[in-house]
Structures are given as C-alpha cells and as structure tokens.
C-alpha cells in the first residue's frame, strides 16, 4: 500500500496513519465556460473614385439646418439584473436565503452560467436582482448538488472537529471505507468525497458523539448559520457538588463571554449525570456552564442534532445521511 503522505489527492492524507491511506481522488469538476470572444470589427473601406463614362451621384452642399426631431426610443424592457449598480440584492445572497445553495456554491454556479433570473441567464459575479425575482438553476447545477455528501460520525475522544493545530488529529481522518456502516441505497464511498468535507458544528477534543461532516452548504447553513435554532442533545457525566439553585441556573440565567445564554432544557438523571438540550453552540459551552454551578464535566456525549440521532454507531464509525433524513 502506498504511503499516504505522498498522496496529493487526499486532502487529509498528512494526518492519516499509514494503514489508513485512501485511493487517488477522482476529478469532479469540468473546465469553466470559455470567456466571450471580442466582436470582430469590419475594416473601413476606402471610397472608390467614379470611373470615366459612368454616372455618379454628387451630394449637394449642406444648406441651412432643418429642425431636429429626437427619434423615438424603443420601449425599454425591464431587466431583472442590475449588476453594475447598487440597486437590488446580490444574487448569491438571495439564493442562499432561499435555501437553494450556499453563497460559495451560488458564485460557482453563476460563473458557469447555471443560474437564471426571470428566465435570463446570469453569469456575472456580484449581480444584483429584485429580491422577488424568480430564480432557477440548470440541470448541471442540480447534478452537481446531488453529488454532495453529508456524513454522520461518532467521534471518539482525542480527535478535533476541524483542521487541527500541530499535534492534533482531525476527526475526518476516521472517514474510511473500513469504518463505514453501510445502509441500503448508500452510494459507494470514494476518496473524492473527502474534498470539501467540513464539520457543521463543534465537538471538542475531550467529547464524543455525533459530529456532522458535509459538502452541502445548505446543511451547514441550517446547522451553524446565524439564525440556526437546531436542537442538540447531550448526556453529561459530572463530579462535584452543585450550588443551591444550580439546576435552575443551568436552564436559564447564566452568561458566557459577557452575553446571556439562551434558555436550555436540563434534567438531572442521577447524582453524576445530566441531560442537556441546547439551541446554541458556544465553545465548550456545557463544560463552562457546569463550572459556573460548581460541577466538573468528566464525560460528554452528543446523541442528537435536530431530528437525526446518533443511534447505534460505535465510536470511530460513520454513515451517510440517508435520503429520507433531515435535520
């Protein structure tokens, strides 16, 4: 088996162990649309002198000016796109807000000529439109989006969610053919699926449980967008003695980084275990909340995001998000 450190097609190869090498990446993208060619300018023809023995027309010298009448302008067609003005809203922003794709995807599709506004193709980045305009995408864009994958991983302790600092290993390196839990109807795992695969939410190095990795900007926006209110459910093992009224404070009344936390659902299961449901995801939020009420977190496991459960996935295993699942 080849040394993964020399495999330039695997974006995560340098963090993998030798036995975890993956096959070369397949190329998904086709070449971009050719730029428009400049219009040819017809050469200026020199006047030809009249030939002897033929008739020629001689124009009369210019006389007194006649009254000038401005020609009627043809009826102007209202354009759906105003790309060179500050009017309207950026097309990519409208596409993202409507859930068609992420802004990054929108820019890529616009460049390729895959986006139509009120039936007209738009291929200029930064184009602005009427926010009520009709937006459609081409079959190529639909096929491109259908290839994007979302993966559910049960992250063990010792792995970080995103691209790590020196000495840390990203959880995406666990996404291998051997660790996949296969389901009926799943696509075959290919190394190109690792390209652009990014975590949609935090799960710190000392925590375990459900981590979502996705290539789909729509999924990422739903889970970690500014207006996201997706529930995340945790089982938490603690030590120490909770301060009086501590459970009520965990539910509502604490603040982190100078800002009050959103109301949470918290239940004490037994002396050393708590059950949390949050609608936000600040860095190490549950650990810091528990410290504020006198508790120390010694184990944390995320078991649900939205309507998607961790289920019976074992630590280090992963599966594809099914077609009938949504967050």
N, C-alpha and C positions, 0 to 999 in steps of 0.2 A: 504494500500500500504506500502511496506517495506521501511525502512529508507535507502536511497541511500548511506549514509556514511558507512554502513556496507556491501555494495555490492562490493565484491572484484573483480567481473568480469567486472565492468565498470571502465575503466582507468581514466575517468574524473568525477567519482561519487562525490569526495570530494568538487568539485566546484558547484555541482548542487543544486538547491533548492529542498525541499522535494517533491514537486509535479512533479518534473522532473525526477523521478527515472526511470531507464530502467531495462529491464529483464536481467537475468543472461546471460553471454556470452557463445556462443557455441564454442566448440573447433574445429579449422580448421586443425591443423597440425597433421600428423601422426607420429609415432615413427620413429626415424632415422634408417638408414640402419645398420645392425649388422656389427661390425668390423670383418675383416678377421681372421679366426681361424688359429693358427700356424700349419704348416705341421707336421704330426706325423713322428718321426724318428724310423726307424726299428731297433730292438735290434740286437746287434752284436752276431753272432752265434760262439760258441767255436768250434775249429777243432775237428773232431772225429777221434780217433785212428783207424787204419785199424784192422779188425778182422782177427784172425788166419784162414788160409785156404782160404783166398780170395786174389784177385790180388790188388795191389796198385801201383800207379804211383809215381815214385821218380823223382823229378826235378833235372837236372844236375846243378852242381855249376856254379856260374856266371863266364864267361870267359872274354876275352878281349872285351872292348866295341866296338860295331859296330857304324858306322857313324849314327848320329841322323838326322832325316829328320823332319822338322817342319810340323805338319799337316796343311792341307789347311783349312782356315777359311771359314765357310759358308757365302754366300752373305748376307751382312747386310741390314736389312730393315730400311729405313729412318723413324725414329719415329716422329710423329707430335708434341709430347710433350717433352720438356726438363725441367722437374720440378726441377732437382737438380743442375741446372747451372744458370748462369746469361744470357744465350742466349735467344733470343726471347723476347716477351712481355707478361705480365701477362694476363692470360685467362680472368679474370674478367674485366680487363681494356678494352680488345678488345670487349667483349660482351656489355659493357656499351657504348663504342664509336659507335658501330653498331646499338644501339638503341634496343637491344634485351631485356634489363632489366637494373636495377641499379646494381652497384657493390655489394651492400649488398645482393640483390637477387641472383646475379651470384654466390657468395660464398656459399649461402644456397643450390642452385641447384647443385653445384659441389659436396658438401658434401653428398648429397643424390644420387649422381650418375645419374643425369638427363641431363648431358651435354656430347656431343660427338664432338670430333675434328677429322676431316677427317674420320669419321665413327667409331672411337675408343672412348670408354667411358673414361672420365677423372673424378677422384674422389678425387684428392689430391689438397688441398688448396695451392695457390701460384704457381700453374703450369704455365709454360711459353710456348708459342707457336709461330709458324710462324705467323706474323700478317696477312698473306694472306690465312691462312688455312680456310677450311670450318667448320663452327660451326653449329650444330643442337641441338635442345632440345627435350626432351621426351614429350609424351602426358601428363604425370603427371605435368610437368612444365607448359605446355600450360593451363591445367585446373586450376592450382594454380594461374596463372596470370589472368585468366578470372574472378576469384572471386574478384579481387581488384576493389575498387570503387573510383570514383572521384566525389566530391560534390561541388556544387556552392551555396554559402551562401551570402545573403545580410546582411552584418554586421552592426549593429547599433553602435552609439557612446557608449562608456563605456566598450567595450569588447576589449581584446587584441588578437592579431593574434595567438600567440604561448603560450606555458606553462608559466603562469604568475609569477610575483613576488607577495609577500604577499599583500593581499588587492585587487588584480585584478582577473578578471574572464576571462577564455579563451573562444574564440568565438565558439569552438567546442561543448561547453555545450548547444548551441542552436540547435544542430542536434538531434531532437527528432521526433518521429513518428507524433506527433500532428502538428509540424511546417513544415512538408514536403508538397511540391506542387507536386502531383502525375501526372505522364505522362504515356501515353500508352507504354507498353513494359518495364516499370521500374521493377527492382527486388523488392521484399518485404523488407522493412527496418528491419534489425536485429541488436541487440546490438553488435555482434561481428564486425560489420563494423566500429565501433569506434576504434578498436585496430589498432595501426599503422597509424591512420589518422592524417596527419600533414599538416600545411599550406605551400603552394607553393608560397611564396612571402609575403611581409609586407603590413599591412594596420594599421596605428597607432590607438591608443585608441580614438582619437578625430575625426576619419574619418569614413565614411560609404561607403557601396557599395560592389562590387563584391570581394569576397575572395574565393580562391580555396583551398580546403582541399582534400588530396589524399593519397591513399595507394600505388599508382603506381609510381615506381621510374622513369619510362620513362617520365611521365608527369612532375614530379618535375624537372628533368634534363632539359627539354625543357623550363620550365618557369624561373628557377632560376640558371641554370648552368652557368659556367664561360663564355661560348660563346653564351649565350642566347641573342637574339635580338628581343624578342617578344614585340610588342607594347602594352602599357597600356594607356587607355584614361580616363581623369578626367574632371569633372566640378567643378570649384573652385570659391567660393564667397570670396571677399576680401573687405578690407576697407583701407583707407589711400590714399595718393597721390603718384603716380608712378613718379620716377625720369625721367628726359629727356633721351630719347633713351632706356628707361627701357624695353619696349616690345621686342626690338631687342636683348637686353642683355639676356632676358629670353630664347629667341630662341637659341642663341649661344654667348658665351663669358664669362659666369660665371664659377667659380670653387668652389668646396667644399672640405674641408679637404686637401687643397693643390693640388688637381687634377682637371684639366678642365673637365667640364661636356660634355657629348655627345650632338650633335645638337638635339634640341627639336622642336616640332611643337606647336606654341602657338598663340591663337587668342583671341582678346578682344571682348566679346559678347556685353557687355554694361558697364556702369560705375563701377559696382561692381561684374562683373562675367567674368572669364577667362576660356578658353578651352585649355587643355593641352593634348599632346600625347608624351609619353616618351618611350625610348628604354632601360632604365636602372632603377634601383630602390634603390637608396641610402636612408638611414634612414631619414625620414621626409624631403625628397628632395624638394618637391614643396613648403612646408612652408618656408624652408630655402632660396630657390631661390627668393621667393616673398619678404622676409625680406631684401634681398640684393638690391632690387629696390624700397624700401620704402613702401611695402604693407604688410598688416597683414591678414592672412588667417582666416576667421571666419566660413568657411564650406567647406568640401572637400568630393566629392563622386566619386568613381571609377565606370565607366559604361561599360568598355570593357577590356578584356585581349585577345590579339590575335584576333581570329575570333569569340570569344564567348562573347555574350552580356549579361548584367545584365537583360535586358528585364523588365518584369512587376513583378519581385519578390519583395515583400514587405519586409521592414526591419524585420529581425528575421526569415524570411522564407528561405528554401533551397530546392534544387532539385538535382537529379543525372545528371551528364554529359551524354547526350544521345549518343547512339552508332554511330550516323551519325554526331556527333560534334567532332571537333578537334581544338586545339589552333593554 
